[in-house]
């Protein structure tokens, strides 16, 4: 388990970490999610020992490592930009940490072959980093971090420099890898889809503080405040209420927009709106609308079948109603950034 208590870190007048407490269970994959400047990378680097806290305690496996050097914390660290040794082969890169620790050659060979098989690079042993794709280089970096059998694996936006298709493939691969090796993993990301897809638990950060920690489903269905709701998935504001675009029902007549079941939609009511734009996104359709009463823009997400049945087109009038509205606490306004 990783435990951080009362963590504070200031850069001049800027509070990168403001009294942060968090527990990361052993064997979990926890995502630190938040906008730029929220403190997620500072928290990760503080766990690694790459940043010195102004105040607070970091424990790994019950041991206080606050004053321990990074080399003695028994961690693996993977950055966004993989720091590969260009003059070394894949095998030599992965074996580097084991050689530094003076492990027997037979053990090094066995461990490197095992890891290259796990990360899907079996057969690439004699290639150099320049001969690999970006995704392959990042998998090599993960194999190198895992080679020394660390207690903790720390990933600082490891897929941020890759294109969308490669990122999606590597997310799936990382989840499978974690299920196989079960090393306690902390992933920093600003990508909500990545966090929802990969993590067991998500800690949402904002302005150096943790707003909420929980499972992806808990945070999505029961956000602690409007910041968490806004950051963890798309939102629309309908008559002053935050709702998910996929929870907005559209109809040509007011009665057709009404929810099929009561839910909590009674407090939102039916709103007349003008269609501003219809965007086809493959399996779904995003409908950009303007509230006829307030002039406020909002977005609904409907199926292709519903969009076709409604015959949606810019300039036309429709009626909208929320079919579900998250029960946010009374005091939920949290500044962003």
C-alpha positions in Angstrom: 0.0 0.0 0.0 1.1 3.6 -0.7 0.0 6.2 1.9 0.5 9.9 1.5 -0.4 12.0 4.5 -0.6 15.8 4.8 1.5 16.4 1.6 2.3 20.0 0.8 4.5 21.3 -2.0 4.8 25.0 -3.0 6.7 26.6 -5.8 6.9 30.2 -4.7 3.3 31.3 -4.2 1.9 28.4 -6.1 0.6 25.5 -4.0 1.2 22.4 -6.2 0.0 20.1 -3.3 -2.2 21.5 -0.6 -2.6 19.1 2.4 -3.1 15.9 0.3 -4.1 12.6 1.9 -4.5 9.4 -0.2 -4.2 5.7 0.3 -3.5 3.5 -2.7 -4.2 -0.2 -2.0 -1.7 -2.9 -2.8 -2.2 -4.5 -6.2 -4.5 -1.8 -7.4 -4.2 0.4 -10.5 -5.1 3.9 -9.4 -5.3 6.9 -11.8 -4.5 10.4 -10.7 -6.8 12.4 -13.0 -7.1 16.2 -13.3 -6.3 19.2 -15.5 -2.9 20.7 -16.1 -1.6 22.3 -12.9 -3.9 20.2 -10.6 -0.9 18.6 -8.8 -1.1 15.0 -10.1 2.4 14.8 -11.5 3.8 16.5 -8.4 2.1 13.9 -6.3 3.5 11.1 -8.4 7.0 12.5 -8.3 6.7 12.9 -4.6 5.8 9.3 -4.2 8.9 8.5 -6.4 11.2 10.7 -4.4 11.9 13.0 -7.4 10.2 15.9 -5.5 10.9 16.8 -1.9 7.8 17.6 0.0 7.6 20.8 2.1 5.5 18.9 4.6 3.9 15.5 4.8 4.8 11.8 4.9 5.0 9.1 2.1 4.8 5.5 3.1 5.3 2.5 0.8 4.4 -0.9 2.1 4.2 0.6 5.6 7.7 2.0 5.5 8.3 5.8 5.9 10.2 6.7 2.7 9.8 10.4 2.9 13.5 11.0 3.3 14.7 8.0 1.2 16.3 8.5 -2.2 14.4 7.4 -5.3 17.0 4.6 -5.9 16.1 3.0 -2.6 12.3 3.2 -2.8 12.0 0.1 -4.9 9.9 1.7 -7.6 9.6 1.5 -11.4 9.0 4.8 -13.2 7.8 5.3 -16.8 7.6 8.8 -18.3 5.7 10.1 -21.2 8.9 10.4 -23.2 10.6 7.0 -22.9 14.2 7.5 -22.0 15.6 4.6 -23.9 19.3 4.0 -24.4 19.6 4.5 -28.1 22.9 2.6 -28.4 21.5 -0.5 -26.7 19.3 -3.2 -28.1 15.8 -3.9 -26.7 17.3 -6.8 -24.7 20.1 -4.6 -23.3 17.6 -1.8 -22.4 15.4 -4.2 -20.4 18.4 -5.8 -18.7 20.0 -2.6 -17.7 18.5 -2.3 -14.2 19.3 -5.9 -13.4 22.9 -5.5 -14.5 23.3 -2.5 -12.3 22.1 -4.6 -9.4 24.7 -7.3 -10.4 22.2 -10.1 -10.8 23.5 -13.4 -12.2 23.6 -13.6 -16.0 21.2 -16.6 -16.1 18.7 -14.8 -14.0 18.9 -11.7 -16.2 18.4 -13.7 -19.3 15.4 -15.6 -17.9 13.8 -12.4 -16.6 14.3 -10.4 -19.8 12.9 -13.2 -22.0 9.9 -13.5 -19.6 9.1 -9.8 -19.7 9.6 -9.4 -23.5 7.1 -12.2 -23.9 4.6 -10.5 -21.5 4.8 -7.1 -23.2 4.6 -8.6 -26.7 8.2 -7.9 -27.8 9.4 -11.5 -28.1 11.5 -11.6 -31.3 12.5 -7.9 -31.0 15.4 -8.5 -28.7 18.2 -7.4 -31.1 16.4 -4.4 -32.4 17.4 -0.8 -31.4 14.9 1.7 -30.1 15.0 3.6 -33.4 13.7 0.5 -35.1 10.6 0.3 -33.0 7.2 2.1 -33.2 6.2 4.5 -30.5 3.9 1.9 -28.9 6.7 -0.7 -29.0 9.1 1.7 -27.4 6.7 2.4 -24.6 6.1 -1.3 -24.0 9.9 -1.7 -23.8 10.0 1.1 -21.2 7.4 -0.7 -19.1 9.3 -4.0 -19.4 12.5 -2.2 -18.2 10.6 -0.7 -15.3 9.2 -4.1 -14.3 12.5 -6.0 -14.7 13.7 -5.1 -11.2 10.5 -6.4 -9.7 9.5 -3.1 -8.1 7.0 -2.8 -5.2 5.3 0.1 -7.1 5.0 1.1 -10.8 4.5 4.8 -11.4 3.4 6.0 -14.9 3.5 9.7 -15.8 1.2 10.1 -18.8 3.0 7.2 -20.5 0.8 7.3 -23.6 0.5 11.0 -24.0 2.9 11.3 -27.0 1.2 8.6 -29.0 -1.7 8.9 -31.5 -5.2 8.0 -30.5 -5.4 4.5 -32.0 -2.1 3.4 -30.4 -3.2 5.0 -27.1 -6.4 3.0 -27.1 -4.6 -0.3 -27.9 -2.0 0.3 -25.2 -4.7 1.1 -22.6 -6.2 -2.3 -23.2 -2.8 -3.9 -23.2 -1.8 -2.1 -19.9 -5.0 -3.4 -18.2 -4.2 -7.0 -19.2 -0.6 -6.5 -18.1 -1.6 -5.3 -14.7 -4.0 -8.2 -14.3 -1.1 -10.5 -15.0 1.6 -8.9 -12.8 -0.5 -7.3 -10.0 2.1 -4.7 -9.2 0.7 -1.7 -7.3 0.4 0.9 -10.1 -0.3 4.7 -10.1 -1.1 6.3 -13.5 -1.1 10.0 -14.1 -3.4 11.2 -16.9 -5.6 14.1 -17.9 -7.6 11.8 -20.2 -10.9 10.9 -18.6 -11.5 8.0 -21.0 -8.1 6.6 -20.2 -8.8 6.7 -16.5 -12.3 5.1 -16.9 -11.0 2.4 -19.2 -7.9 1.3 -17.2 -8.1 2.1 -13.5 -9.6 0.3 -10.6 -9.8 3.5 -8.7 -9.6 7.2 -9.7 -8.4 10.2 -7.6 -9.7 13.4 -9.2 -7.4 16.3 -8.4 -7.9 20.1 -8.7 -5.8 23.0 -7.5 -3.5 20.8 -5.5 -6.3 19.0 -3.7 -8.1 15.7 -4.1 -11.7 16.2 -4.8 -12.9 12.6 -4.7 -11.5 9.0 -4.7 -13.4 6.0 -5.8 -14.2 3.4 -8.4 -14.9 4.8 -12.0 -18.5 3.9 -11.6 -18.9 5.6 -8.2 -17.3 8.8 -9.5 -19.4 8.8 -12.7 -22.7 8.0 -11.0 -22.2 9.7 -7.7 -19.8 12.7 -8.2 -18.9 14.6 -5.0 -19.3 18.0 -6.7 -19.8 19.7 -10.1 -16.1 19.7 -10.8 -15.8 15.9 -10.6 -18.9 15.5 -12.6 -17.7 18.0 -15.3 -14.2 16.4 -15.5 -15.3 12.8 -15.5 -17.4 12.7 -18.6 -19.3 15.2 -20.7 -22.0 17.4 -19.2 -24.7 19.7 -20.3 -26.4 22.5 -18.3 -30.1 22.2 -18.7 -32.2 24.9 -16.8 -29.4 25.4 -14.4 -28.8 21.7 -13.7 -25.8 19.6 -14.7 -26.8 16.5 -16.6 -25.1 14.0 -18.8 -25.8 14.5 -22.6 -26.8 10.8 -22.9 -29.5 11.4 -20.2 -31.3 14.0 -22.3 -34.3 12.8 -24.2 -35.5 14.7 -27.3 -38.9 14.8 -28.9 -40.9 16.8 -31.5 -43.7 17.4 -29.1 -43.4 18.2 -25.3 -45.0 14.9 -24.3 -42.6 12.9 -26.5 -39.7 14.3 -24.6 -41.0 13.1 -21.2 -39.0 10.3 -19.5 -40.2 6.8 -19.7 -40.0 6.4 -16.0 -40.2 9.0 -13.2 -36.5 8.9 -12.0 -35.5 12.4 -10.8 -36.5 14.1 -14.0 -39.5 16.0 -12.4 -37.3 18.8 -11.2 -35.9 19.5 -14.7 -39.1 19.7 -16.8 -39.4 20.0 -20.6 -37.5 22.7 -22.4 -38.1 24.0 -25.9 -34.9 24.2 -27.9 -33.5 25.0 -31.3 -31.2 22.6 -33.1 -27.9 24.4 -33.8 -25.8 21.5 -35.2 -26.1 17.7 -35.7 -22.8 15.8 -35.6 -22.6 12.1 -36.5 -19.9 10.4 -34.5 -20.2 6.8 -35.8 -22.3 4.9 -33.3 -23.9 8.0 -31.7 -25.1 11.5 -32.7 -24.3 14.7 -30.9 -27.0 17.3 -31.1 -26.0 20.9 -30.2 -29.0 22.9 -29.0 -30.0 26.3 -27.7 -32.5 26.8 -24.9 -35.3 28.9 -26.4 -36.1 30.5 -23.0 -32.6 31.3 -21.8 -30.4 31.3 -24.9 -28.1 28.9 -23.2 -26.3 26.3 -25.3 -26.4 22.6 -24.3 -25.7 19.2 -25.9 -27.7 16.0 -26.1 -26.3 12.6 -27.2 -28.7 10.3 -29.0 -28.6 7.1 -31.0 -28.4 7.0 -34.7 -31.9 5.5 -34.8 -33.4 8.2 -32.6 -31.7 10.9 -34.7 -33.1 9.4 -37.9 -36.6 9.0 -36.4 -36.6 12.6 -35.3 -35.3 13.9 -38.6 -33.1 16.4 -36.8 -31.7 19.3 -38.8 -30.3 22.7 -37.8 -32.9 25.4 -37.2 -35.7 23.1 -36.2 -37.5 23.1 -32.8 -37.4 20.1 -30.5 -38.2 19.5 -26.8 -35.7 18.3 -24.3 -35.9 16.7 -20.9 -33.4 15.1 -18.5 -34.2 11.5 -17.8 -31.7 11.3 -15.0 -30.0 13.9 -12.8 -27.1 13.1 -10.5 -27.8 13.9 -6.8 -25.0 16.3 -6.1 -24.5 17.6 -2.6 -25.9 21.1 -1.8 -22.5 22.8 -1.8 -20.9 21.6 -5.0 -19.3 24.6 -6.8 -15.6 24.0 -7.1 -13.3 26.3 -9.1 -11.6 24.7 -12.0 -7.8 24.9 -12.8 
